[in-house]
Amino acid sequence: MRVDEGLAVAVNQFIDRLYAVLQTVSQEILGVPAERLREDLATEAFNLSAAFIDCDQAHTENQIAALLEALARHYPALGSADATVSDVRVSGLLADKRFWIDEPSGMLIRLANADRARESHLGSVYYEHAMRVAHTVISIDAFTSRVELSAVERYRTMVLHTLDGIGAHAPAAGGAEAGAGTAAADADEKTGTDPADDPPVRPLDELLAELDELIGLEKVKEEVKLVANMLQVQNLRRERDLIVVEPSRHLVFVGNPGTGKTTVGRLVAQIYRTLGVVERGHLVETDRSGLVAGFVGQTAKLVVEKFDEADEGVLLIDEAYSLTRGGERDFGREAIDTVVKLVEDRRDRIVVILAGYPVEMADLVSANPGLKSRFPKTITFDDYDDDQLLAIFELISNKKQYHCDDGARDAIRAFFAAQDRGRGFGNGRASRNLFEAAVARHAVRVVELENPTDDELTTLTADDIPGPDEDVALGTD
């Protein structure tokens, strides 16, 4: 059996890189003399590797063989000819190691404390190489399970929370604030389509931090992170010339309007760019009006033009179900057929996201075999609750240099609690519309003040918030 040497490389990098930055301070930071440092780092690498082998409790032959190969340099007994996969299984060496994923190790805690005291970046070095080990373990077998992908994400979150919680220097997450809202808060952001205007490729951790900053959307965040982890696993297997199972990368976003589908689509496009799926990572949005013409022979041309515009990026088709809603002379069916053809022809150059209401999108995909096979993954965007809508309102307010007092916050919650959350409710857009109504009322109120202070000019109070029964446009238009 050929043993995958990828884990050996990742483990050696973990040990060698941390040894290089710790050898002169190991006694001070870890309480470990320099001559024993490599041994402790090897133990840390073993625990980390074993945890991910045990995370699904499968303990496959390939994984254990790779572990023996990886640690032979550091534990000669494991690398002897007498040590076998069966021996490791019988010994219980891997038993319950998966629980190591959810709690910070003593070494990680000490590195985080040292970073806080010394303003160093030792925790970031640990994080980078530990994540490489984690991804490498779950890339050893040809099939990577959801359990394994979720375990990697739990571990990533635990390490970052440990570093942040102690006040250490976590991997940079610049840009997270700019993406902290929803489509409602980001409505003024434009996406360029000229390659010369493309910004630099952003680090994955920065993009995931921006995703985490989004209000609500916990299930969406989980799914996007699983996609990102799978892409990293595939890239590692490609690097090692292993067989890569290429699932479709196209997605279906289902949810009511104003739930952040465009904002998340923009982040997904950049994640795909960072991980090498597409070259540019820009997002092009369209809908039925941009794809369906009123004359014979024009619809296919419109679809091709949109695909050209989104080339090496992501094309998001909003209200995609509307493409099939027309009479006998409607050309929506032609648009669907052209989309299916181009998705196949350009599968290495573009990612397509179909978006719309949940029931209608389910009907569209299930009724079109060409779509169902090419769009196997659906991500559901839930409606926002009252507190999340308040958070979106305040996010928009802060961007416009307003703030709410406690009375305004109570009035906003009461307003949303009284609203019908049916199909016409706009979610994040409702927060924007309520904010605009509040600013208008605020202007009427403060204009009556003789010499308003800066605080009065920028503070929204309960009097500025429309009552639950007042007419405020909260729909999708």
C-alpha positions, 0 to 999 in steps of 0.5 A: 500500500502506498503511504500518503506522505502529505501528513508527514510534510505537514507535521514536520512543517508544524514542528520545524516552524514552531521550533524556529520561533520558540527555541530561544524562548521555550523555557520562558513561555512554555516552561520547557527547555530548548532540548525538550522542545521538539519532543513537546511539539511532536506530542502536540502534532500527534494529538492534533493528527490523532484528533482528526483521525478520530473525529469520525471514529473511522480510523481508516487504514490510509489515515493510520499508515500516514500517521505512522509515517509522519511520526516515525522521525519523532517517535522511532518506535512508531516507525519500526517495521513492527508497528502496524495499522492493526497495532495502532487500532488495538492499542487504543492510541486514537481512542477519544482523541476527537475531544481534543478538537474542542478544547485549547491545548496547554501549548496553545493557551501559553502561546496566546498568553505570551502573545498578549504579554509580548505583542508577538504573533506566536499563536498565528504561527501555531494556527497556520500550521495546525490548520494545515495538519487538520486539513491534511488529515481529512484529505488522506482518504478520497471521500471527505465526510461532513463530520470531518469538515465540521470538525475542522471548522469547530477546531478553527473556531476554537483556536481563533476564540482562544487567541481572541479571548486572551487578547493575543494576535489572531490572524488578521481579519481586516475588512470584516467591519465593512461586511458586517451587515446585510444586503440592506446595509451594503446597498451602495456597494458596486461590483466592477467587471473590468479585470483591471479594477479587480482588488488584490486576492484577500486571505481566506481568514479575512473573508471568513471573519467578514462572513462571521461578522454578518448579522444572523445567518448562522446556518448559512455561515456553517454551509459556506465554511464547509464549502471552503474547507472542502475546497482546501481539502481538494487543493491539498489532494491536487498538490499531492497528485491524488484523485480529486472528486470534483463535485459541482460548485454551483449553488442554490440560495433560497430565502425571502428577500432582504436576507443577505443572499447578495452579500453572501454571494459576493463573499462566496465569489471572493472565497472561490477566487482565493481558493483558486476556483475562479480567477477574478471572483467578481459577482454579477447579478441578474434576473429574468429581465437581464436574460429573457428577450421578447424576440426570437433568437435574442434570449440565448444571446442575452444569456451568453452576454451575462456569462461573458460578463461573469467570466472567471467569477460568479453569476447570481440569477435572482428570482430564477424560478421566474424564468419558467413563468410565462405563456407559450410564446415566452422565452424563459425556457430558452433561457433555462436551456442556455444556462444549463448548457453554459454551466456545463460548457464553462464549468471551469470558468464560472460559478452560478448561483440560483436564488429565490423563494424557497418553494418556487426554487425547489419546484424549479430545480426538481422539475429540471433534471439539467438543473438538479444534477448541476446544482446539488447544494442548496443553502437556506437563508432564514428570516431575521428575528426582531433583535437581528432586525434591530441590529441591522437598523443600528448598523445602517444608522451608524454608517450614516452617523446616527445612533439610537437611544434606549427608547428608540431601540425599544420602539424598533423592537415593538415595531418589528414584533407587530409586523406580519412576516409573510411573503411580502416582508423585506427583512433587512430591507425593512430595516433600511426602510424603517431607518429612512422613515425614522430619519425623516421624522427626526428631521421634522422634529429637530427643525423645531429646535432653536439651537439643536446640539450635535447629539440632538442632530444625530440621536434617534429617539422613540418619537422618531420611530413610526408606530406599528400601525403606521404606513411604512414600506416594508416589502421587497420593492 
